[in-house]
Amino acid sequence: MTVPAIRARVVSQLLNVDLQLASGVADGLGIALPEPQKLVLDELGIAPVVSEVAVSDALSLFARPGHIAAVGRRVALLAADGMAGAALREVQRQLLDAGAVARVVGTRLGRVLSSEGQPVEIETTLEAMPSVLWDAVVLPDGEGATAALATNADVQDFVKEQYRHGKPLLVLGRAGAELLRASGVQPQSMDDASDPALVMSESQPLQSSDAHRFVAALGKQRQFERELQLSAG
């Protein structure tokens, strides 16, 4: 059997599971939807089995989520020369208090100078720890930091992947919002109700309400509705 025939056969099987799933796979493969695969029960003349269970909590990851909290979640605090150091340190303190693992991430190791003139140690780099290893990201305030980070392709990819994978983002100040846009992220809405995992904090210092929203989003791990919106768009 040829590769195209195998692909069509698999999609024809998926049509018996879910039309949307099969359509998405067929679209990704660049093929038209085939006819649904004939069910073995139909070919044998056996009546289809009707399940007595519509929904099973025992098989659901959402029914028993366990302890929902920010404990152990890894949060990348992006940093560069000219960032608002006091704001970033306050975010880091609150995340550590919540049990999260918040580390300062840069494009290279060493120290950067905050807008207040204080040195900040870079703990790890984007190259050593890419987006997939983090549960969330904090975009710094500070025009100098944005100027340095917004033109870096690795930073752009990092932020974009965090967003596309439904992970929480805390965006500090107007400079942080500019970095978000420079990374190619164009949210459908900045409204908290539509995406509670995208926290835009324009006030300095960081409001406790913004910090609490971000920590709450960390506890839920992913904003799956965002992924669905991106696939629909």
C-alpha positions in Angstrom: 0.0 0.0 0.0 1.4 3.4 -1.0 1.9 6.2 1.5 -1.0 8.4 0.1 -3.3 5.3 0.4 -2.2 4.7 4.0 -2.9 8.4 4.9 -6.3 8.2 3.3 -7.1 5.0 5.1 -6.2 6.5 8.5 -8.3 9.6 7.9 -11.2 7.3 6.8 -10.9 5.6 10.2 -10.8 8.9 12.1 -14.1 9.8 10.4 -15.7 7.2 12.6 -14.3 8.9 15.7 -14.8 12.6 15.1 -15.5 14.7 11.9 -13.6 17.7 13.2 -10.5 15.6 14.1 -10.6 13.9 10.7 -11.0 17.2 8.9 -8.0 18.7 10.7 -5.8 15.8 9.9 -6.9 15.7 6.2 -6.2 19.4 5.9 -2.7 19.0 7.4 -2.0 16.2 5.0 -3.4 18.2 2.0 -5.9 15.5 1.0 -9.7 15.5 0.6 -11.9 13.7 3.1 -12.3 10.1 2.0 -15.4 8.0 2.7 -15.6 6.7 6.3 -14.1 3.3 6.9 -16.7 0.6 7.1 -17.2 -0.7 10.6 -16.3 -4.3 11.2 -19.6 -4.8 13.1 -21.5 -3.6 10.1 -19.6 -6.0 7.8 -20.4 -8.9 10.1 -24.0 -7.9 10.5 -23.6 -7.3 14.3 -25.6 -4.6 15.9 -23.5 -1.7 17.2 -22.6 -1.7 20.8 -24.3 1.1 22.8 -22.2 2.3 25.7 -24.1 2.7 29.0 -21.6 5.4 30.0 -21.7 8.8 28.3 -19.0 10.5 30.5 -16.6 8.9 32.9 -15.0 11.0 35.6 -12.6 8.1 36.3 -11.1 8.6 32.8 -11.1 12.4 32.9 -8.0 14.4 33.7 -10.2 17.4 34.4 -12.5 15.6 36.9 -9.7 14.9 39.3 -7.1 17.7 38.7 -5.4 17.1 42.1 -3.9 20.1 43.9 -4.2 23.1 41.7 -1.6 25.6 42.6 1.5 27.4 41.3 3.8 25.2 43.4 6.6 23.9 41.2 5.6 25.8 38.1 8.7 27.1 36.2 8.4 30.8 35.2 10.8 32.6 32.9 11.5 36.2 33.8 12.9 37.7 30.7 15.6 40.3 31.3 17.9 42.6 29.5 19.7 45.9 30.0 17.3 48.7 30.8 14.5 46.7 32.3 12.5 47.9 35.3 14.4 45.9 37.9 12.3 46.7 40.9 9.2 45.5 39.2 10.8 42.2 38.0 12.2 41.5 41.5 8.8 42.1 43.0 7.2 39.7 40.6 9.9 37.1 41.4 9.3 37.5 45.1 5.6 37.0 44.8 6.1 33.9 42.6 8.6 32.4 45.0 6.2 33.0 47.9 3.5 31.1 45.9 5.9 28.2 45.5 6.8 28.7 41.8 10.3 28.4 40.4 10.9 31.9 39.0 14.3 32.3 37.2 15.8 35.3 35.4 16.4 34.4 31.7 18.4 36.3 29.2 19.9 35.9 25.8 23.4 35.3 27.3 24.8 34.6 30.8 26.3 37.4 32.9 24.8 40.5 34.4 22.4 43.1 33.0 21.8 46.6 34.4 18.3 47.6 35.3 16.9 51.0 34.5 17.6 51.9 38.2 21.3 51.1 37.6 21.2 47.9 39.7 23.0 44.7 38.4 20.8 41.7 37.8 22.3 38.2 37.4 21.1 36.1 34.5 20.5 32.6 35.8 20.0 30.8 32.5 19.6 31.5 28.8 17.0 30.9 26.1 19.5 28.6 24.3 20.0 26.4 27.4 16.3 26.4 28.4 13.9 26.9 25.5 10.2 27.6 25.7 9.1 24.0 26.1 10.8 23.8 29.5 8.8 26.7 31.0 5.3 26.8 32.3 4.9 30.6 31.9 6.8 33.8 31.1 7.0 37.4 32.4 7.7 40.1 29.9 9.7 43.0 31.6 8.9 46.7 31.6 11.5 49.2 30.5 12.1 50.7 27.0 15.8 49.7 27.0 14.9 46.0 27.6 12.2 46.0 24.9 14.6 47.6 22.4 17.1 44.8 23.1 14.7 41.9 23.3 12.1 42.8 20.6 14.6 42.5 17.7 16.0 39.1 18.9 14.5 36.2 16.9 15.0 33.7 19.8 13.0 36.0 22.2 10.3 36.4 19.6 10.0 32.7 19.1 10.1 32.1 22.9 7.2 34.5 23.6 5.2 33.3 20.6 5.5 29.7 21.6 4.5 30.4 25.1 1.3 32.1 23.9 0.4 29.6 21.2 0.8 26.7 23.7 -1.7 28.3 26.0 0.7 29.2 28.8 0.2 32.1 31.2 1.9 35.4 30.3 2.4 38.4 32.7 3.1 41.5 30.7 4.6 44.4 32.6 4.0 48.0 31.5 3.7 49.5 28.1 7.2 48.2 27.2 6.2 44.7 27.9 3.1 45.1 25.7 5.3 46.4 22.9 7.5 43.3 23.3 4.4 41.1 23.1 3.4 42.8 19.8 6.9 42.7 18.4 6.9 38.9 19.0 3.9 38.6 16.6 1.4 37.9 19.3 -1.9 39.6 18.5 -4.5 38.5 21.1 -8.1 38.6 20.0 -8.8 40.4 23.2 -7.0 41.8 26.2 -10.1 41.3 28.3 -9.4 39.2 31.4 -12.7 37.3 30.9 -11.7 36.1 27.4 -8.1 35.1 28.4 -7.4 35.0 32.1 -3.9 33.6 31.4 -2.9 36.8 29.7 -2.3 39.3 32.5 -1.6 42.9 31.3 -0.2 45.0 34.2 0.3 48.6 33.3 0.6 50.0 36.8 3.8 50.3 38.8 4.5 48.8 41.2 2.7 45.6 40.4 -0.8 45.4 41.8 -1.5 42.5 44.1 -4.6 41.7 42.0 -2.5 41.3 38.9 -0.1 39.0 40.7 -3.0 36.9 42.1 -4.5 36.5 38.7 -1.2 35.4 37.3 -0.6 32.9 40.1 -4.2 31.6 39.6 -3.5 31.1 35.9 -0.3 29.2 36.8 -2.3 26.8 38.9 -4.5 25.9 35.9 -1.4 25.3 33.8 -2.9 26.0 30.3 -5.5 28.2 28.7 -6.9 25.6 26.3 -9.5 28.0 25.0 -6.7 30.2 23.6 -5.4 27.2 21.6 -8.9 26.5 20.2 -9.3 30.2 19.2 -5.9 30.1 17.4 -6.8 26.8 15.5 -10.2 28.3 14.5 -8.5 31.5 13.3 
